[in-house]
């Protein structure tokens, strides 16, 4: 009976489990990081600081995959920078004020259902808080119905309920981010509703008032009828909308002809104050068959004839500048005159080349109206209904007061028909601004608001210079988005007509209506807010804040009332570069801002304006942009499509590390896709990575000390040279934020290790002398490979690498892999000549392997490559290389026998670029211990290599 040599082998051994069971085990590692104060120790290091300022998500519901993508990318960065020895500042923040939360409190029952559903998922303490907030919301709604939104007690209740509602979702989202594996100090967060933050923000606003950035203006702004508030640029989204396509005539009171005008907003005709012509365009006088003469752009002639079905002849031509000052009949009212004016924005691409101007209902109309001194007339209230002013402007009213703009527009069309100036009404579909929260079309309505001037002290130009000269943008082309956004944005509308937010503490003269902001008032109010009373502007008397002897700047009166507008939430989040980075003495500017591409109009933009106005320096050194998360078909996720994948689904099914590995695998600077098929591929990749770690651990169970580099075998020195290159590349990709290239590098390296190096080492690791040079050489290389792979992967799959660390030979270096330091490998590891040699040897291996596959798969001559014999006649230029590595060729090629021969013989031959190959079954007998074939070996006898190993020696005298 053959002797069993199994117990004499150095078989792999490890307690590291093959299966990760990530959904169950990951929370254990997260608790470890908290108990060991891992992040706190990192942020308390005596080392250079790296600041990643967190853009605050909105505390109004569960996190989605966009949040998961964002926070995971940030976690990659802070974990990597920690490995490189930095002290880290990464303070998670939440945006708490604004309309969506106020809407949830006042009217959104779906949000309340979501809140009630939470009760079955959270702690007893949070369940109690939910009940309290639900009761408060019910009381708030009841009081609002009784007293109205403008009642101060109602405003206070709205704020109290909103604060409680926001706090609940902060706690829920905090737990969800923690479950992602985000490394931070969970006790050190920031909330925009924190009284200390609100107080500092009020002081920032006071400084801007004092320095002249803030002004009160009356102009048309995008207005949401649903939220009854003006909106800033970042709160607008564009969707397709059906609009009227109205053509009408207006008579020249000076010349008797008519001008042809086109509009998609018939309701704005009530605010018409002029007609605009292009100063450089040519216009024609076109006599219709009914005898009337109509003026319109010569460029638009054929299109207008086709659209309106007109026939006639051209009887004259005029340049646009000739119409300036000409008097025209108002479209609706015979007792009003609308003059001709000139405007560069007039074109003939749509319409007639003549534009109806309503300065109270459009930005361009307003700007050109300022040049000509036109009245800014906007007879529409906050709900989108006409006010009495619409009728009071004329002795021929249409009685639209109280009607919606849509109904009023219908009456305007009927008036045109009665006047005989109606031409045609159709429909058109076009991109139109919508409220980003309600997804409803906006109107443009002139109102009095507080603005931050972008041109005061050359703010806009300073910001544009900083964008180009002081900030690095990733991807580089994203600079175009932010540059255009800043260049084109109007002055910042700061005020909102709501209750939940940071107050703009303006005062209004009761005598003349003058409104102003007083820095002393704001600073005194900030003191009360900082003391904990965020509602002080509601609850405390105005006299507490007014400076002694304060008088109206216009009429000298001393009687004032408070105004209760609140600050735009983008000012809340944008000012955190001051309220948090400077307010907490973290440091300014931040090293990195990292958010979605939409934030070029949002947080990046708002932060830049506040930072430049306050510090004359951009608030960030680097801005990184990521895309949105789509489903596998490339569609946006939405409840209506039923394709929403919550992060919890992925985490509960596969684990957070699988979700994080997906984040690393995608080109995040573009929109990215996710779904079950994609995740299955990621799971397969995860298993390969985990098995690689397990292989490395299992072969290091008895490893105690590395060999000196010069004592390593050539293949192991080559492996360390490859590792050196991979490690340097990995750090380069981390430093350049190219995480998907990092992922491909590391994953391909894992595949490469499994396909060649690990396979080649098996004989030396399992059958050679346990403490001999050959095995220790291999283990030394594996030791370094394990450590580098652990550190390189740890920002990406931190739970898995934490588990590996606990089983690793270097676990005593640090209590957590996150506390380890990832230093550069010794330069001695890199051997360019050795790599060149092995590149050729591996190419040779690839050349002969198809013949081995033929013997194994097709001809069934061998069962595995270890059963094979290779005979090789190298070409002259490769002979010295083969001779140089002759003792290691069996190991490199993975066969039992490798011989140099002038005339190679075998079952399969290959005439290759490196020489002539012949492959066959190995000769002799198979060693029962190592399974290699030897020519002069008796049946059942072990080979000389194994005899040496059992004697505690290395084979071949190594």
Secondary structure by P-SEA (a helix, b strand, c coil): cccccccccccccccccccccccccaaaaaaaaaaaaaaaaaaacccbbbbbbbccccccccccaaaaaaaaaaaaaaaaaaaaccbbbbbbbbbccccaaaaaacccaaaaaaaaaacccccaaaaaaaaaaaaaaaaaaaaaaacccccaaaaaaaaaaaaaaaaaaaaaaaaaaaaaccccccccccccccaaaaaaaaaaaaaaaaaccbbbbbcccccccccccccccccbbbbbbbbbbcccccccccccbbbbbbbccccccccccbbbbcccbbbbbccccccbbbbccccaaaaaaaacbbbbbbcccccccccccccccccccccbbbbbbccccccccccccbbbbcccccaaaaaaaaaaccccccccccccccccccccccccccccccccaaaaaaaaaaaaaaaccccccccccccccccccccbbbbbbbbbbbbbbccccaaaaaaaaaaccccccccccaaaaaaaaaacccccccccccccccccccccccccbbbbbbaaaaaaaaaaaaacccccccccccccccccccccccccccbbbbbbbbccaaaaaaacccccccccccccccccccccccccccaaaaaaaaaaaacccccccbbbbbbbbbccccccccccccccccaaaaaacccaaaaaaaaaaccccccccccaaaaaaaaaaaaaaaaaaaaaaaaacccccccccccccaaaaaaaaaaaaaaaaaaaaaaacaaaaaaaaaaaaaaaaaacccccccccccccccccaaaaaaaaaaaaaaaaaaaaaccccaaaaaaaaaaccccccccccccccccccccccccaaaaaaaaaaaaaaaaaaaaaaaaccccccccccccbbbbbbccccaaaaaaaacccccccccccbbbbbccccccccccccccbbbbccccccccccccccccccccccccaaaaaaaaccccccc
